[in-house]
Amino acid sequence: MERSEFLEHLARSLEGVDAWQAGWEPFEVDASLMLEPERVTEVMSELVERLHENYPYFHPRYAGQMLKPPHPVAMLAYATTMQINPNNHALDGGIATSRMEREVVAELSAMVGYGETHLGHLTASGTIANLEALWIARSIHPGKAIAMSDQAHYTHGRACELLQVRVVTVPTDPNGRMHLGELDRVLASGEIGTVVVTAGTTALGAVDPIGKILPVAQAAGARVHVDAAYGGLFALLAQREEPTVDPGPFNAFRECDSIVIDPHKHGLQPYGCGAVLFRDPAVGRYYQHDSPYTYFTSDDLHLGEISLECSRAGASAAALWATLRCLPLKPDEGLGLVLAKCRQAALDWAKLLDRSERFRLVVEPQLDIVSFYAVPHGAGRPRASQISRLTDTIFHRAMEDTENPLYLAKLSVKDTQLSARDPKITWDEPTVSVLRSVVMKPEHAAMIPTIHATVERHLAGIEE
């Protein structure tokens, strides 16, 4: 969508809201809310200037962290809905957007294979969504511990500390996935109530073998919660006739007890849009609470009755609803096509890195995160400290290139994880710094040759 088209759509949408508002009895805006136009211009000019301090998250040359702009349709829907500013807590606070939220949650639930009797809602973030899932886990198995891999997102540890639940950490294999043998040992204690599995770790993009974990956990009487905040929407690629991701973990979603997905990552949404889904709607009993001044306008379910959060932006639901109408959750079109481009970008770059004489992959990319490192020229047994220095130099040179900058990220990897894949490394330090890239924009697919040539050029320019 061109900028001019975006502004035309926004103007038309705002006119529609204005027409609705004009149907009400006119009133004067209170003087305390009025501002001098010159002051608004001054403040907004300063804002725009200060925003230039950010990295260019919108551009495919930004390939560092999990950052990208929302789709223009999402921005249009959010900005339009913010003229009304509905609250999706009680129905009287957000009638239309509450209905939209239920519709998009039903679509997400269908994508993961849950039936029509699911329970779920949007949240302000994946962190809050995971907190709710772990709160339900504690409520179902009070006094039991929660197991998670050493690559699970740090938010789980913090949430368990908040909930006063003991955490048992399960080691991972060289590919960053939960180690099945170690999980067997942990479950044998009988102390685990829930196993947290990850579909897309934020470090490596690793996907735990969920289909193999499920029967083991269930046999031990443990629930399974999927943190799919990052990788959940890749389930669309698993549903293709020729899947471009391992379909096993994603096909197992339907049997898991709860799932978290972040539409503000691969769902092209503004920040403030996570989702938590439960396979069994009976967990709603743990949310039950009394609010005598809130749920009085309707006997229908108010979303606040199944949410830990109170005030939640109805604009987030509207933005996701509009996006999914334009880019549906389908394997071969809509968001499926977008994700396929990101996945292809990762696969293409991995091939180029494999062919390189001096770059090596940390792991084969399982989604669209690529982690790699450079080794010194002619070094038969490179030292970890040498690799880290090369990483730091390439990272800064690429970002500070005034003509063709490239923004990457860095990742600290332990010797226990990398030594199996690259036994030639001499570990003079317990960890090594590697380069990490998230190619989560579909435009990255066309940019990979340029991006790879850039890192090769900066490596060649380093004097050793």
C-alpha positions as CSV (number, residue, x, y, z in Angstrom):
1,M,0.0,0.0,0.0
2,E,1.5,3.3,-1.1
3,R,1.7,6.2,1.4
4,S,-0.9,8.2,-0.5
5,E,-3.3,5.3,-0.5
6,F,-2.8,4.8,3.2
7,L,-3.6,8.5,3.9
8,E,-6.7,8.3,1.7
9,H,-8.0,5.2,3.5
10,L,-7.3,6.8,6.9
11,A,-9.1,10.0,5.9
12,R,-12.1,8.0,4.6
13,S,-12.3,5.9,7.8
14,L,-12.0,8.9,10.0
15,E,-14.8,10.6,8.1
16,G,-17.0,7.5,8.8
17,V,-16.3,7.8,12.5
18,D,-17.0,11.6,12.4
19,A,-20.3,11.0,10.7
20,W,-21.4,8.6,13.5
21,Q,-20.3,11.1,16.1
22,A,-22.1,13.9,14.4
23,G,-25.4,12.1,14.9
24,W,-25.2,12.9,18.6
25,E,-26.3,16.2,20.3
26,P,-23.5,18.7,19.8
27,F,-21.5,19.8,22.8
28,E,-18.5,22.1,23.4
29,V,-15.2,20.5,24.1
30,D,-14.0,21.7,27.5
31,A,-11.5,24.5,27.5
32,S,-9.1,22.5,29.7
33,L,-8.5,20.1,26.8
34,M,-7.9,22.8,24.1
35,L,-4.3,23.5,23.0
36,E,-2.7,26.2,21.0
37,P,-2.0,24.9,17.4
38,E,1.5,26.3,17.5
39,R,2.3,24.3,20.6
40,V,1.0,21.1,19.0
41,T,3.1,21.7,15.9
42,E,6.2,22.3,18.0
43,V,5.7,19.2,20.1
44,M,5.0,16.9,17.1
45,S,8.0,18.3,15.2
46,E,10.2,17.5,18.2
47,L,8.6,14.0,18.4
48,V,9.4,13.3,14.7
49,E,13.0,14.5,15.2
50,R,13.5,12.3,18.2
51,L,12.0,9.3,16.5
52,H,14.9,9.5,14.0
53,E,17.1,8.1,16.8
54,N,15.6,4.6,16.2
55,Y,17.1,2.0,13.9
56,P,15.2,1.6,10.6
57,Y,13.0,-1.3,11.7
58,F,10.8,-0.9,8.6
59,H,13.7,-1.7,6.2
60,P,15.0,-5.1,5.2
61,R,18.5,-3.9,6.0
62,Y,17.3,-4.2,9.6
63,A,17.6,-7.9,10.3
64,G,18.5,-7.8,14.0
65,Q,15.9,-8.3,16.7
66,M,12.2,-9.3,16.3
67,L,11.1,-5.8,15.2
68,K,9.1,-4.8,12.2
69,P,6.3,-2.4,11.4
70,P,2.6,-3.5,11.6
71,H,0.8,-3.9,8.3
72,P,-0.8,-0.7,7.0
73,V,-4.2,-2.3,7.3
74,A,-3.5,-2.9,11.0
75,M,-2.4,0.7,11.5
76,L,-5.5,2.0,9.7
77,A,-7.9,-0.1,11.8
78,Y,-6.0,0.8,15.1
79,A,-6.0,4.5,14.3
80,T,-9.7,4.5,13.3
81,T,-10.8,2.6,16.4
82,M,-8.7,4.8,18.7
83,Q,-11.1,7.7,17.8
84,I,-13.6,5.8,20.0
85,N,-11.1,4.1,22.3
86,P,-13.1,1.0,23.3
87,N,-12.2,-1.2,26.2
88,N,-12.6,-4.9,25.7
89,H,-13.1,-5.7,29.4
90,A,-16.9,-5.4,29.7
91,L,-19.2,-5.5,26.8
92,D,-20.5,-2.0,27.4
93,G,-17.0,-0.7,27.1
94,G,-16.3,-2.3,23.7
95,I,-19.3,-4.0,22.2
96,A,-18.2,-4.2,18.6
97,T,-14.5,-4.8,19.3
98,S,-15.3,-7.6,21.9
99,R,-17.2,-9.4,19.1
100,M,-14.2,-8.9,16.8
101,E,-11.9,-10.3,19.5
102,R,-14.0,-13.5,19.9
103,E,-13.9,-13.9,16.1
104,V,-10.1,-13.6,15.8
105,V,-9.6,-15.9,18.8
106,A,-11.8,-18.5,17.1
107,E,-9.7,-18.2,14.0
108,L,-6.4,-18.7,16.0
109,S,-7.9,-21.6,17.8
110,A,-9.0,-23.3,14.6
111,M,-5.5,-22.8,13.2
112,V,-3.9,-24.7,16.1
113,G,-6.6,-27.4,15.9
114,Y,-8.7,-26.6,18.9
115,G,-12.4,-27.4,18.7
116,E,-15.3,-24.9,19.0
117,T,-15.3,-25.4,22.8
118,H,-12.0,-23.6,23.3
119,L,-11.4,-20.6,25.7
120,G,-9.2,-17.7,24.9
121,H,-8.7,-14.0,24.5
122,L,-6.2,-11.4,23.4
123,T,-3.7,-9.9,25.9
124,A,-1.5,-6.9,26.1
125,S,1.6,-9.0,25.4
126,G,3.0,-12.6,25.2
127,T,4.4,-12.1,28.7
128,I,0.9,-11.5,30.1
129,A,-0.5,-14.4,28.0
130,N,2.2,-16.8,29.4
131,L,1.6,-15.5,32.9
132,E,-2.1,-16.4,32.6
133,A,-1.3,-19.9,31.3
134,L,1.1,-20.5,34.1
135,W,-1.4,-19.2,36.7
136,I,-3.9,-21.7,35.4
137,A,-1.2,-24.4,35.5
138,R,-0.6,-23.6,39.2
139,S,-4.3,-23.6,39.9
140,I,-4.8,-27.0,38.4
141,H,-1.7,-28.6,40.0
142,P,-1.1,-26.6,43.2
143,G,2.2,-27.4,44.9
144,K,3.6,-29.0,41.7
145,A,6.6,-27.7,39.8
146,I,6.8,-26.4,36.2
147,A,9.4,-27.8,33.9
148,M,10.9,-25.8,31.0
149,S,14.0,-26.0,28.8
150,D,17.1,-23.9,29.4
151,Q,16.2,-22.1,26.2
152,A,12.7,-21.2,27.3
153,H,12.0,-17.4,27.4
154,Y,13.1,-15.8,30.6
155,T,9.6,-14.5,31.2
156,H,8.5,-18.0,32.4
157,G,11.1,-17.9,35.2
158,R,9.9,-14.5,36.3
159,A,6.3,-15.5,36.1
160,C,6.9,-18.6,38.2
161,E,8.7,-16.4,40.8
162,L,5.7,-14.1,40.9
163,L,3.4,-17.1,41.2
164,Q,5.7,-18.8,43.8
165,V,6.0,-21.9,41.7
166,R,9.2,-24.0,41.6
167,V,10.9,-24.2,38.2
168,V,12.8,-27.3,37.0
169,T,15.1,-26.6,34.1
170,V,15.5,-29.3,31.4
171,P,18.7,-29.2,29.3
172,T,18.5,-28.9,25.5
173,D,20.2,-30.8,22.7
174,P,22.7,-29.2,20.3
175,N,19.9,-27.9,18.2
176,G,18.4,-25.9,21.1
177,R,15.4,-28.2,21.6
178,M,14.3,-29.8,24.9
179,H,16.2,-33.0,25.5
180,L,13.8,-35.9,25.7
181,G,16.0,-38.1,27.8
182,E,16.5,-35.3,30.3
183,L,12.8,-34.6,30.4
184,D,12.1,-38.3,31.2
185,R,14.4,-38.0,34.2
186,V,12.7,-34.8,35.4
187,L,9.2,-36.3,35.0
188,A,10.2,-39.5,36.9
189,S,10.2,-37.4,40.1
190,G,6.4,-37.1,40.0
191,E,6.8,-33.5,41.0
192,I,6.0,-31.8,37.7
193,G,2.5,-30.4,37.0
194,T,3.1,-28.7,33.7
195,V,5.7,-28.9,31.0
196,V,6.4,-25.6,29.1
197,V,7.5,-26.4,25.5
198,T,8.6,-23.7,23.0
199,A,7.7,-23.4,19.4
200,G,10.3,-20.9,18.3
201,T,12.8,-19.9,21.0
202,T,13.8,-16.3,20.8
203,A,17.5,-17.1,20.7
204,L,17.7,-19.7,18.0
205,G,14.2,-20.1,16.7
206,A,14.3,-23.7,17.9
207,V,11.1,-25.8,18.1
208,D,10.8,-28.4,20.8
209,P,9.7,-31.9,19.7
210,I,6.2,-31.3,21.0
211,G,4.7,-34.4,19.4
212,K,7.2,-36.6,21.3
213,I,7.0,-34.7,24.5
214,L,3.2,-34.9,24.8
215,P,2.8,-38.6,25.4
216,V,5.6,-38.7,27.9
217,A,4.2,-35.7,29.8
218,Q,0.7,-37.1,29.8
219,A,1.8,-40.4,31.0
220,A,3.4,-38.7,34.0
221,G,0.2,-36.8,34.7
222,A,1.6,-33.4,33.5
223,R,-0.1,-30.8,31.4
224,V,1.7,-29.3,28.4
225,H,1.7,-25.5,27.7
226,V,3.1,-24.2,24.4
227,D,4.9,-20.9,24.3
228,A,4.4,-20.2,20.6
229,A,4.6,-16.5,21.0
230,Y,7.2,-16.3,18.2
231,G,6.6,-19.4,16.1
232,G,2.9,-20.2,16.5
233,L,1.8,-18.8,13.1
234,F,4.3,-21.1,11.4
235,A,1.7,-23.7,11.9
236,L,0.3,-22.4,8.6
237,L,3.4,-23.7,6.8
238,A,3.1,-27.1,8.5
239,Q,-0.4,-27.3,7.0
240,R,0.9,-27.0,3.4
241,E,0.8,-29.9,1.0
242,E,4.6,-29.7,1.1
243,P,5.5,-28.3,4.5
244,T,8.5,-26.0,4.7
245,V,8.8,-26.6,8.5
246,D,8.8,-29.8,10.4
247,P,5.0,-30.4,10.8
248,G,5.3,-32.8,13.8
249,P,5.5,-30.1,16.6
250,F,2.8,-28.0,15.0
251,N,0.4,-30.8,14.4
252,A,0.7,-31.7,18.1
253,F,-0.7,-28.2,19.1
254,R,-4.2,-29.6,19.1
255,E,-3.5,-31.9,22.0
256,C,-1.7,-29.4,24.2
257,D,-3.5,-27.8,27.1
258,S,-2.7,-24.2,26.4
259,I,-1.0,-22.1,23.7
260,V,0.3,-18.6,23.6
261,I,0.7,-16.7,20.2
262,D,1.9,-13.1,19.7
263,P,0.1,-11.5,16.7
264,H,2.4,-8.5,17.2
265,K,5.2,-10.6,15.9
266,H,4.4,-12.6,12.7
267,G,0.7,-11.4,12.7
268,L,1.8,-7.9,11.6
269,Q,0.2,-6.2,14.5
270,P,1.1,-3.1,16.6
271,Y,2.6,-3.9,20.0
272,G,0.1,-4.7,22.6
273,C,-1.4,-7.8,21.0
274,G,-0.8,-11.3,22.4
275,A,-3.2,-14.2,22.7
276,V,-3.7,-17.1,25.2
277,L,-5.8,-20.1,24.2
278,F,-7.0,-23.1,26.3
279,R,-8.2,-26.4,24.9
280,D,-10.6,-27.0,27.8
281,P,-13.0,-24.1,28.4
282,A,-13.6,-25.4,31.9
283,V,-10.5,-23.5,33.0
284,G,-12.7,-20.5,33.0
285,R,-13.8,-21.4,36.5
286,Y,-10.4,-20.2,37.8
287,Y,-11.1,-16.7,36.4
288,Q,-14.4,-16.4,38.2
289,H,-14.7,-13.1,40.2
290,D,-17.3,-10.6,41.3
291,S,-17.4,-7.1,39.9
292,P,-20.9,-5.7,40.8
293,Y,-20.4,-2.5,38.8
294,T,-19.0,-4.0,35.6
295,Y,-20.9,-7.0,34.0
296,F,-24.4,-5.7,34.1
297,T,-25.3,-4.8,30.5
298,S,-25.5,-8.3,29.1
299,D,-25.9,-11.9,30.0
300,D,-23.4,-12.8,27.3
301,L,-19.8,-13.5,28.3
302,H,-17.8,-10.4,29.0
303,L,-14.1,-10.9,28.1
304,G,-13.0,-9.5,31.4
305,E,-14.6,-12.6,33.0
306,I,-12.0,-14.8,31.4
307,S,-9.0,-12.5,31.7
308,L,-6.5,-11.4,34.4
309,E,-6.2,-8.0,32.8
310,C,-8.9,-5.4,33.2
311,S,-8.6,-2.5,30.7
312,R,-7.5,-3.8,27.3
313,A,-7.4,-1.9,24.0
314,G,-10.3,-2.7,21.8
315,A,-8.2,-1.2,19.0
316,S,-5.9,-4.2,19.2
317,A,-8.8,-6.5,18.4
318,A,-10.0,-4.3,15.6
319,A,-6.5,-4.2,14.0
320,L,-6.1,-8.0,14.1
321,W,-9.7,-8.5,12.8
322,A,-9.1,-6.2,9.9
323,T,-5.7,-7.8,9.1
324,L,-7.1,-11.3,9.1
325,R,-9.9,-10.2,6.7
326,C,-7.2,-9.0,4.3
327,L,-4.5,-11.6,5.0
328,P,-6.3,-14.7,6.3
329,L,-4.8,-17.5,8.3
330,K,-4.4,-19.8,5.3
331,P,-1.3,-22.0,4.3
332,D,-1.0,-20.8,0.7
333,E,-2.2,-17.3,0.8
334,G,-2.6,-14.4,3.2
335,L,-0.3,-14.8,6.2
336,G,0.8,-18.2,5.0
337,L,2.4,-16.6,2.0
338,V,4.1,-13.9,4.1
339,L,5.6,-16.5,6.5
340,A,6.7,-18.7,3.5
341,K,8.9,-15.8,2.3
342,C,10.5,-15.4,5.8
343,R,11.2,-19.1,6.0
344,Q,12.7,-19.1,2.5
345,A,14.9,-16.2,3.4
346,A,16.3,-18.2,6.3
347,L,16.8,-21.3,4.2
348,D,18.6,-19.4,1.4
349,W,20.9,-17.7,3.8
350,A,21.8,-20.9,5.6
351,K,22.8,-22.4,2.2
352,L,25.1,-19.4,1.5
353,L,26.7,-19.6,5.0
354,D,27.2,-23.4,4.6
355,R,29.1,-22.7,1.4
356,S,31.3,-20.0,3.0
357,E,34.9,-20.8,3.9
358,R,34.8,-18.8,7.1
359,F,31.2,-18.5,8.3
360,R,29.5,-21.4,10.2
361,L,26.0,-21.9,11.4
362,V,25.2,-22.3,15.1
363,V,22.2,-24.5,14.1
364,E,20.2,-25.1,11.0
365,P,17.4,-22.6,11.1
366,Q,14.1,-24.2,12.1
367,L,12.0,-21.0,11.5
368,D,13.4,-17.7,10.3
369,I,16.1,-17.0,12.8
370,V,19.7,-17.4,11.5
371,S,22.6,-17.6,13.9
372,F,26.2,-17.9,12.7
373,Y,29.8,-16.9,13.4
374,A,33.1,-16.3,11.6
375,V,36.4,-18.0,12.2
376,P,39.8,-16.5,11.8
377,H,41.5,-17.0,8.4
378,G,43.4,-20.3,8.3
379,A,42.6,-21.2,12.0
380,G,42.4,-24.9,12.3
381,R,41.3,-24.7,15.9
382,P,39.8,-21.2,16.5
383,R,39.6,-19.9,20.0
384,A,36.2,-18.8,21.4
385,S,37.7,-15.4,22.2
386,Q,38.8,-15.0,18.6
387,I,35.3,-15.8,17.3
388,S,33.7,-13.3,19.8
389,R,36.1,-10.6,18.6
390,L,35.2,-11.2,15.0
391,T,31.5,-11.2,15.9
392,D,31.8,-7.8,17.6
393,T,33.8,-6.3,14.8
394,I,31.4,-7.4,12.0
395,F,28.4,-6.3,14.1
396,H,29.7,-2.8,14.5
397,R,31.2,-2.4,11.0
398,A,28.0,-3.5,9.4
399,M,25.8,-1.2,11.5
400,E,28.1,1.8,11.1
401,D,28.6,1.5,7.3
402,T,27.4,4.9,6.1
403,E,26.5,3.8,2.6
404,N,25.0,0.3,3.1
405,P,24.4,-0.3,6.7
406,L,23.2,-3.7,8.0
407,Y,21.7,-4.2,11.4
408,L,22.2,-7.6,13.0
409,A,22.1,-8.8,16.6
410,K,24.4,-10.8,18.8
411,L,23.9,-13.9,20.9
412,S,25.9,-15.5,23.6
413,V,26.2,-19.3,23.2
414,K,27.5,-21.7,25.8
415,D,30.3,-24.2,25.1
416,T,28.0,-27.1,26.0
417,Q,25.7,-26.1,23.1
418,L,28.2,-25.4,20.4
419,S,31.0,-27.9,21.0
420,A,29.0,-30.9,19.7
421,R,28.4,-29.1,16.3
422,D,31.9,-27.6,16.1
423,P,34.4,-29.7,18.1
424,K,37.3,-27.8,16.6
425,I,36.6,-24.7,18.8
426,T,39.1,-24.2,21.6
427,W,37.1,-23.0,24.6
428,D,39.4,-20.4,26.3
429,E,36.1,-18.8,27.5
430,P,32.9,-20.5,28.6
431,T,30.7,-18.7,26.1
432,V,31.1,-17.3,22.6
433,S,29.4,-14.4,21.0
434,V,27.8,-15.1,17.6
435,L,25.8,-13.1,15.1
436,R,22.0,-13.5,15.1
437,S,19.6,-12.4,12.5
438,V,15.8,-12.4,12.4
439,V,14.7,-12.4,8.8
440,M,11.0,-11.9,9.6
441,K,10.1,-9.4,6.8
442,P,8.9,-11.0,3.5
443,E,11.2,-8.5,1.8
444,H,14.2,-10.3,3.3
445,A,13.7,-13.1,0.8
446,A,14.9,-10.9,-2.1
447,M,17.6,-9.2,0.1
448,I,19.5,-12.3,1.3
449,P,22.2,-12.3,-1.4
450,T,22.9,-8.6,-0.6
451,I,22.9,-9.2,3.1
452,H,25.2,-12.2,2.9
453,A,27.6,-10.3,0.6
454,T,27.7,-7.5,3.2
455,V,28.8,-9.7,6.0
456,E,31.4,-11.4,3.8
457,R,32.7,-8.0,2.8
458,H,33.1,-6.8,6.4
459,L,34.8,-10.0,7.4
460,A,37.2,-9.7,4.5
461,G,38.1,-6.2,5.6
462,I,39.2,-7.2,9.1
463,E,42.9,-7.2,9.6
464,E,43.9,-10.2,11.7
